[in-house]
Amino acid sequence: MTSQTNGQFDRTPLIAGNWKMNMDHTQAITLLQKLAWTLDDAKHDYSRAEVAVFPPFTDLRSVQSLVDGDDLRVVYGAQDLSDQDSGAYTGDISGQFLAKLGCTYVLVGHSERRTIHGESDELCNAKIAAAHRHGLVPVLCVGEGLEVRQAGEHVAFTLEQLRGSIAGLEADRVAELVVAYEPVWAIGTGEVAGPEDAQEMAAAIRAELAGLYDAETAARTRILYGGSAKAANAGSILKGKDVDGVLVGGASLDAEEFASIARFEQHLVTD
Ligand SMILES: O=C[C@H](O)COP(=O)(O)O
């Protein structure tokens, strides 16, 4: 595996846009073209910050054609996958199909899947295995709700989700895994966990991985923050030494705003 450092950060930051259930396939083309043009105009260096989008399933073929046809550097993934590979699973999508569509990543266990669709850590674990069977890199989402946060149990809760979701995973797989810490109370609410909160949890996740595996493995895993991230707060969030990127929802639907987040190095907050 190649080194993930970009020279300034220990790991190459990943700026990921989860479009959720927004944008049909024609709107997807417009949004992605605008994003790519904006990043090109700004001379974005993709080796300094990787940029990924996660459109709805129905957009992926159009996204693939655009990325391939125009040689875009933006990569993409799906918002979910089945833990099964094929068969009588009406409505589900196989990792095999996503790989064929050129997906690099796939979200697993987003809080909206966990809460609305009742997805458990065990199912997330099986979905991670399915992603690996098809060469996809899972972006595992973990994070606590408001009550857990108020009870001060957010670290223990989140680490339990992490352990349950990665049980049995080999060290090499953990090193390439992306973990997104998304406090549920900060998603789509305008509430942002402070940079200290994001760093606290990212450090706790990395320490947990070091304990479960080893320090070298843990040092390679990328850990993102998600929850009302935007250009105005990305610089301070990404200042945390264990925070390796952001998983952006609402703000990723605006090409200029999302491009500005990807260009966070321009507005990194320093002491
Ligand atoms: O996947 C993205 C997260 O759910 C964050 O969404 P948000 O930026 O709209 O709060």
Ligand as a Chemical Component Dictionary entry (heavy atoms), coordinates in Angstrom:
data_LIG
# 
_chem_comp.id                   LIG 
_chem_comp.type                 NON-POLYMER 
_chem_comp.pdbx_formal_charge   0 
_chem_comp.three_letter_code    LIG 
# 
loop_
_chem_comp_atom.comp_id 
_chem_comp_atom.atom_id 
_chem_comp_atom.alt_atom_id 
_chem_comp_atom.type_symbol 
_chem_comp_atom.charge 
_chem_comp_atom.model_Cartn_x 
_chem_comp_atom.model_Cartn_y 
_chem_comp_atom.model_Cartn_z 
_chem_comp_atom.pdbx_ordinal 
LIG O1 O1 O 0 -22.974 12.197 5.477 1  
LIG C1 C1 C 0 -22.974 13.355 5.865 2  
LIG C2 C2 C 0 -23.420 13.701 7.192 3  
LIG O2 O2 O 0 -24.607 13.068 7.516 4  
LIG C3 C3 C 0 -23.424 15.180 7.477 5  
LIG O3 O3 O 0 -24.525 15.817 6.891 6  
LIG P1 P1 P 0 -24.622 17.419 7.012 7  
LIG O4 O4 O 0 -23.321 17.973 6.533 8  
LIG O5 O5 O 0 -25.787 17.797 6.148 9  
LIG O6 O6 O 0 -24.841 17.712 8.464 10 
# 
loop_
_chem_comp_bond.comp_id 
_chem_comp_bond.atom_id_1 
_chem_comp_bond.atom_id_2 
_chem_comp_bond.value_order 
_chem_comp_bond.pdbx_ordinal 
LIG O1 C1 DOUB 1 
LIG C1 C2 SING 2 
LIG C2 O2 SING 3 
LIG C2 C3 SING 4 
LIG C3 O3 SING 5 
LIG O3 P1 SING 6 
LIG P1 O4 DOUB 7 
LIG P1 O5 SING 8 
LIG P1 O6 SING 9 
# 
